[in-house]
């Protein structure tokens, strides 16, 4: 089951599962992820840009081995939940176990679960593509950090101002990612396209017509 099926946006009450609140489970899962990946302990949704940078730096530092490290940490993250389907939701970051606002912004919550969904893709359908282009893709993650952030930020800025054309904004962000990674080849461009597509689609499933294609089989 992919993370795409797990992140629900409906603003409902905080959920308590198997005796542990989702707030507790999310913190525990994030701590587990950080420990396994050996990154700064306090990185989470409140410092989403730093968390993303630390995770994607692993690609640059260790290439395919870094990918295996990330996937091992992500697997441990998933297993930390009593019920992932009930806790991996935006609302569970916006409210604490008592139903009070946590101070987490909607964009922080969106971007956090987008990142986790992107890792789900990278450790699944995108794994072979990444390993075939690990050196170049890793360079793009490191050297094009500003460009990739601009892709994401532009989407959210446009969506916040006027959500009417959400799927159009999403397609622009997807193409933006694709163009960055296409420097490594067509299939790498597909990886970049799909990486951003799954990150957006988890929150905007109505944009099902946004998809990625590659003109020839993967190298």
C-alpha positions as CSV (number, residue, x, y, z in Angstrom):
1,X,0.0,0.0,0.0
2,X,1.5,3.3,-1.0
3,X,1.6,6.5,1.0
4,X,-0.7,8.0,-1.6
5,X,-3.6,6.1,-0.2
6,X,-2.7,7.0,3.4
7,X,-2.6,10.8,3.6
8,X,-6.2,12.2,4.0
9,X,-6.8,15.9,4.2
10,X,-10.2,16.0,5.9
11,X,-9.9,18.2,9.0
12,X,-11.4,15.8,11.6
13,X,-10.5,15.2,15.2
14,X,-7.2,13.9,16.4
15,X,-7.1,10.1,16.3
16,X,-6.0,7.7,19.0
17,X,-5.0,4.3,17.8
18,X,-4.1,1.2,19.9
19,X,-3.6,3.3,23.0
20,X,-1.1,5.7,21.5
21,X,-2.2,9.1,20.0
22,X,-1.2,9.8,16.4
23,X,0.8,12.7,17.7
24,X,2.9,10.3,19.8
25,X,3.2,7.8,16.9
26,X,4.3,10.5,14.4
27,X,7.0,11.8,16.8
28,X,8.2,8.2,17.5
29,X,8.3,7.4,13.8
30,X,10.3,10.5,13.0
31,X,12.7,9.8,15.8
32,X,13.1,6.3,14.4
33,X,13.7,7.6,10.9
34,X,16.3,10.1,12.1
35,X,18.1,7.5,14.2
36,X,18.3,5.0,11.3
37,X,19.5,7.6,8.9
38,X,21.9,9.2,11.5
39,X,20.7,12.7,10.8
40,X,20.1,15.6,13.2
41,X,17.7,14.3,15.9
42,X,15.4,17.4,15.9
43,X,14.6,17.4,12.2
44,X,10.9,17.0,11.5
45,X,7.9,18.7,9.8
46,X,8.7,22.0,11.6
47,X,12.0,22.2,9.8
48,X,10.9,20.5,6.6
49,X,13.4,22.2,4.3
50,X,16.3,21.1,6.6
51,X,14.8,17.6,6.8
52,X,14.5,17.3,3.1
53,X,18.0,18.6,2.6
54,X,19.5,16.1,5.1
55,X,17.6,13.2,3.4
56,X,18.5,14.2,-0.1
57,X,22.1,14.9,0.9
58,X,22.4,11.2,1.6
59,X,21.9,10.6,-2.1
60,X,24.8,12.9,-2.9
61,X,27.1,11.5,-0.2
62,X,26.6,7.8,-0.8
63,X,24.8,7.4,-4.1
64,X,23.1,4.0,-4.4
65,X,24.3,3.0,-0.9
66,X,22.7,6.2,0.4
67,X,19.5,5.2,-1.3
68,X,19.6,1.9,0.5
69,X,20.2,3.7,3.8
70,X,17.2,6.0,3.1
71,X,14.9,3.0,2.2
72,X,16.0,1.1,5.3
73,X,15.1,4.2,7.5
74,X,11.8,4.7,5.6
75,X,10.9,1.1,6.2
76,X,11.6,1.5,9.9
77,X,9.5,4.7,9.9
78,X,6.5,2.9,8.4
79,X,6.8,0.0,10.9
80,X,6.8,2.5,13.8
81,X,3.1,3.2,13.5
82,X,0.4,1.1,15.1
83,X,-1.8,2.1,12.2
84,X,-0.2,4.1,9.5
85,X,-3.4,4.6,7.6
86,X,-5.0,6.5,10.5
87,X,-2.0,8.6,11.5
88,X,-0.2,9.6,8.2
89,X,-2.6,12.5,7.7
90,X,-2.1,16.2,7.5
91,X,-4.6,16.9,10.2
92,X,-2.6,14.9,12.7
93,X,0.2,17.4,12.4
94,X,-2.1,20.4,12.7
95,X,-3.6,19.2,16.0
96,X,-2.1,17.6,19.1
97,X,-3.5,14.7,21.1
98,X,-5.9,17.0,22.9
99,X,-7.2,18.6,19.7
100,X,-5.3,21.9,20.1
101,X,-3.4,23.6,17.3
102,X,0.2,22.6,17.2
103,X,1.5,25.6,15.3
104,X,2.4,23.5,12.3
105,X,1.4,25.3,9.2
106,X,-0.7,23.6,6.5
107,X,2.2,24.0,4.0
108,X,4.7,22.4,6.5
109,X,2.3,19.4,6.9
110,X,1.7,19.2,3.1
111,X,5.5,19.3,2.4
112,X,6.3,16.7,5.1
113,X,3.9,14.1,3.7
114,X,4.9,15.0,0.2
115,X,8.5,14.1,1.1
116,X,7.5,10.9,2.7
117,X,5.4,9.9,-0.4
118,X,8.4,10.8,-2.6
119,X,10.6,8.4,-0.5
120,X,7.9,5.7,-0.9
121,X,8.2,6.1,-4.7
122,X,12.0,6.2,-4.7
123,X,12.2,3.0,-2.6
124,X,9.6,1.3,-4.8
125,X,8.9,2.1,-8.5
126,X,11.8,4.6,-8.8
127,X,14.5,2.4,-7.2
128,X,15.8,0.9,-10.4
129,X,15.9,4.2,-12.3
130,X,17.8,5.9,-9.4
131,X,20.4,3.1,-9.2
132,X,21.0,3.3,-12.9
133,X,21.7,7.0,-12.7
134,X,22.7,7.4,-9.1
135,X,25.8,9.6,-9.6
136,X,24.1,12.2,-11.9
137,X,20.8,12.2,-9.9
138,X,22.7,12.7,-6.7
139,X,24.5,15.7,-8.2
140,X,21.2,17.2,-9.2
141,X,19.7,16.8,-5.8
142,X,22.8,18.6,-4.3
143,X,23.6,21.2,-7.0
144,X,20.1,22.1,-7.9
145,X,18.6,22.5,-4.4
146,X,17.5,26.1,-5.1
147,X,15.9,25.2,-8.4
148,X,14.0,22.3,-6.9
149,X,12.8,24.4,-4.0
150,X,11.6,27.0,-6.4
151,X,9.5,24.4,-8.2
152,X,7.8,23.5,-5.0
153,X,7.4,27.0,-3.6
154,X,6.0,28.4,-6.9
155,X,3.3,25.7,-6.8
156,X,2.3,26.5,-3.2
157,X,2.4,30.2,-3.8
158,X,0.1,30.0,-6.8
159,X,-2.2,27.5,-5.1
160,X,-2.6,29.7,-2.1
161,X,-3.4,32.7,-4.2
162,X,-5.9,31.0,-6.4
163,X,-6.6,27.3,-6.2
164,X,-8.9,27.2,-9.2
165,X,-6.2,25.9,-11.5
166,X,-4.5,23.6,-9.0
167,X,-3.8,20.8,-11.5
168,X,-2.3,23.3,-14.0
169,X,0.1,24.5,-11.2
170,X,0.8,20.9,-10.4
171,X,1.7,20.1,-14.0
172,X,4.1,23.1,-14.1
173,X,5.8,21.9,-10.9
174,X,6.1,18.4,-12.2
175,X,7.6,19.6,-15.5
176,X,9.9,21.9,-13.5
177,X,11.3,18.8,-11.6
178,X,11.5,16.8,-14.8
179,X,13.6,19.5,-16.5
180,X,16.1,19.6,-13.7
181,X,16.7,15.8,-13.8
182,X,16.5,15.5,-17.6
183,X,20.1,16.7,-17.7
184,X,20.9,13.1,-16.6
185,X,18.9,11.5,-19.5
186,X,15.3,10.8,-20.4
187,X,14.7,8.1,-17.8
188,X,16.2,10.3,-15.1
189,X,13.9,13.1,-16.3
190,X,11.0,10.6,-15.8
191,X,12.3,9.9,-12.3
192,X,12.3,13.7,-11.5
193,X,8.8,14.0,-13.0
194,X,7.4,11.1,-11.0
195,X,9.2,12.2,-7.8
196,X,7.3,15.5,-7.8
197,X,4.1,14.1,-9.2
198,X,3.6,11.6,-6.3
199,X,4.5,14.4,-3.8
200,X,1.7,16.5,-5.2
201,X,-0.8,13.8,-6.0
202,X,-1.0,12.6,-2.4
203,X,-2.7,15.9,-1.5
204,X,-4.5,16.6,-4.8
205,X,-5.8,13.2,-6.2
206,X,-8.2,15.1,-8.4
207,X,-5.1,15.9,-10.6
208,X,-5.1,12.3,-11.9
209,X,-4.5,13.5,-15.5
210,X,-1.1,14.8,-14.5
211,X,1.2,12.0,-15.4
212,X,4.8,11.3,-16.6
213,X,6.0,9.6,-19.7
214,X,9.4,8.6,-21.2
215,X,10.0,8.2,-24.9
216,X,12.0,5.0,-24.7
217,X,12.7,2.2,-22.3
218,X,14.9,2.8,-19.3
219,X,18.6,2.5,-19.7
